[in-house]
Amino acid sequence: CAMFPAAVVRGLALAALLVLSPAGATRQARRPNVVLILTDDQDVCLGGMTPLKKTNALIAQMGITFLNAYVPSALCCPSRASILTGKYPHNHHVVNNTLEGNCSSKLWQKIQEPYTFPALLKAMCGYQTFFAGKYLNEYGAEDAGGVGHVPPGWSFWYALEKNSKYYNYTLSVNGKARRHGENYSVDYLTDVLANMSLDFLEYKSNFEPFFMMISTPAPHSPWTAAPQYTNSFQNVSAPRNSNFNIHGKNKHWLIRQAKTPMTNSSIQFLDDAYRKRWQTLLSVDDLIEKLVKKLELNGELDNTYIFYTSDNGFHTGQFSLPIDKRQLYEFDIKVPLLVRGPGIKPNQTNKMLVANIDLGPTILDIAGYDLNKTQMDGMSLLPLLRGDKNVTWRSDFLVEYQGEGYNGSDPTCPGLGPGVTHCFPDCVCEDSYNNTYACVRTLSTSWDLQYCEFDDREVFVEVYNLTADPHQINNIAKTIDQEILEKMNYRLMMLQSCSGATCRTPGVFDPGYRFDPRLMFSNHGVRARRFSAQSL
């Protein structure tokens, strides 16, 4: 008997499911559709958007680019949890990429998943919802329900088991495992996600608005490019900016331990990684082009918001750290954010301080949901997207991270002792237990400042004036005005305990800010222990 092509089978499966879905009211069809494309580890500070010529033309030039978009934690799982919940890590309690750190754990599934913005979109706003790609790093773990677990809020679910891969992976297809091999034409994950997305747009209901979240593996390791792109960017190397391959003097010990200058083999390794990252992004660029063309063909492009962003930034040689994320600096916490859609004028830039905790509130606002009914920490970007005048906006936000380390020695570098991890190449460690920090990132009319405290024995402090020092080379913690330090310390404590509306109170340099020195903790140790307890 004749076999159906894979795309047709997928389409039939979608069609069968759609027959069972209740049709929404006609008024719902007029509400905007939303597409969110989320890349994995894509920086913006080091040229991460450069390869994406089609994406730039089809989203950035047709809409708005946010020049100061950040994540509250520079690591995949905590950052993705912030996108889904609209909350800071201390409120969603996902602190790292492990089940023990609440990444896709049973506790996450019970406490947070029922209240994510896709769950509200589907249950309260009548949206049909589609997910394809990497969800959370521990999704599919046997101890947390395996790939049979489909989070609430998703009409169609095509989620990658565990972390990013390009070949030889398993997808949860509405709760059923589907194994993929290494045949480019049917298995290359970025292209598979593109095809599934096109199938959804072909077979979805036309009576309900839709939300799509497409979460690509690119440009995460192992940086496997599609075969047609493996020879691209042969002359490209990682940027040699002013913080490349220099000693991180006056910084936390983890940064100071990096070997400077880096060995030639380390530099060759990171240049190769940088080039391969760009190569993987060319397939994302193709995905965007196919998606926009399909929306246009369907007559739905003009009524669809398209968001493009990443879960965190990345570094390649900054302060002699070879490759990773997790650090408090701009290259790791700053991400691309492009948006096009109804009412957004083309070719705009916006300098407001925005964060990925704003995506959930924004998308719910687009859908007409009352944000006062949520417990989200973020703000709706809709007034900024529409170009409203006299919008009151934040001047600061919180960055928080809980470091990871092996109980024993890192197996690749046994001489380093316990407490460190990700020590590659040349035994330069990218993380440790006491790489646990919290920062206030401030961007106001008068200050472009970052204030950070580490939860270690020193309660080490780093402060940067990014107006004078955009590459964060000089830690000014010992020379900045003491009153500013005290205010920033107090603001940090306030943000670390904030929830919902209290996360959106005036920052230190806002006209409405009030500071009472009597409220300061006199003992920094109390402050540090409090941070530790709140992180879990």
Disulfide bonds with the S-S distance in Angstrom:
Cys77-Cys103 2.07
Cys413-Cys427 2.12
Cys423-Cys429 2.10
Cys439-Cys452 2.16
Cys498-Cys503 2.02
